[in-house]
């Protein structure tokens, strides 16, 4: 991009979209973690939780450890 083509409004919109995406990703991760915790408490298997949340097994095992559940 040439200096003369720079448009501050375009830059602002790009930054806004990046912030929206980051916020969405954080909210989705938080939601999936909450679902995983609840599912663990209810006795769901780590494999099932991984399937429905997309969380990796390490994260699920860490959550189980926090809840004092032994799925390792």
C-alpha positions as CSV (number, residue, x, y, z in Angstrom):
1,X,0.0,0.0,0.0
2,X,1.3,3.4,-0.9
3,X,1.3,6.1,1.8
4,X,-1.2,8.2,-0.2
5,X,-3.7,5.2,-0.2
6,X,-3.7,4.9,3.6
7,X,-7.2,5.3,5.1
8,X,-7.5,5.5,8.9
9,X,-11.2,4.4,8.7
10,X,-10.1,1.2,7.0
11,X,-7.4,0.6,9.7
12,X,-10.0,1.3,12.5
13,X,-12.4,-1.3,11.0
14,X,-9.6,-3.9,10.7
15,X,-8.7,-3.4,14.4
16,X,-12.4,-3.6,15.4
17,X,-12.8,-6.9,13.5
18,X,-9.7,-8.3,15.2
19,X,-11.0,-7.3,18.6
20,X,-14.4,-8.9,17.8
21,X,-12.8,-12.1,16.7
22,X,-10.5,-12.3,19.8
23,X,-13.5,-11.6,22.1
24,X,-15.5,-14.3,20.4
25,X,-12.7,-16.8,20.7
26,X,-12.3,-16.0,24.4
27,X,-16.0,-16.3,25.0
28,X,-16.2,-19.6,23.2
29,X,-13.2,-21.0,25.1
30,X,-14.8,-20.0,28.4
31,X,-18.1,-21.5,27.4
32,X,-16.5,-24.8,26.4
33,X,-14.5,-24.9,29.7
34,X,-17.7,-24.4,31.6
35,X,-19.5,-27.1,29.7
36,X,-16.5,-29.5,30.3
37,X,-16.5,-28.8,34.0
38,X,-20.3,-29.5,34.3
39,X,-20.0,-32.6,32.2
40,X,-17.1,-33.9,34.3
41,X,-19.1,-33.4,37.5
42,X,-22.0,-35.3,35.9
43,X,-19.8,-38.2,35.1
44,X,-19.2,-37.8,31.4
45,X,-16.1,-39.4,30.0
46,X,-13.2,-37.2,28.9
47,X,-13.5,-38.6,25.3
48,X,-17.2,-37.5,25.2
49,X,-16.3,-34.1,26.6
50,X,-13.6,-33.7,24.0
51,X,-16.0,-34.6,21.2
52,X,-18.7,-32.0,22.3
53,X,-16.4,-29.1,23.3
54,X,-13.4,-29.5,21.0
55,X,-11.1,-29.1,24.0
56,X,-7.8,-31.0,24.0
57,X,-7.4,-34.0,26.4
58,X,-4.8,-32.2,28.4
59,X,-7.2,-29.3,29.2
60,X,-9.9,-31.8,30.2
61,X,-7.6,-33.7,32.4
62,X,-6.4,-30.5,34.1
63,X,-10.1,-29.6,34.7
64,X,-10.7,-33.0,36.2
65,X,-7.7,-32.5,38.4
66,X,-9.0,-29.2,39.6
67,X,-12.3,-30.9,40.4
68,X,-10.4,-33.8,42.2
69,X,-11.6,-36.3,39.6
70,X,-9.3,-39.1,38.4
71,X,-9.6,-39.7,34.7
72,X,-5.9,-40.1,33.9
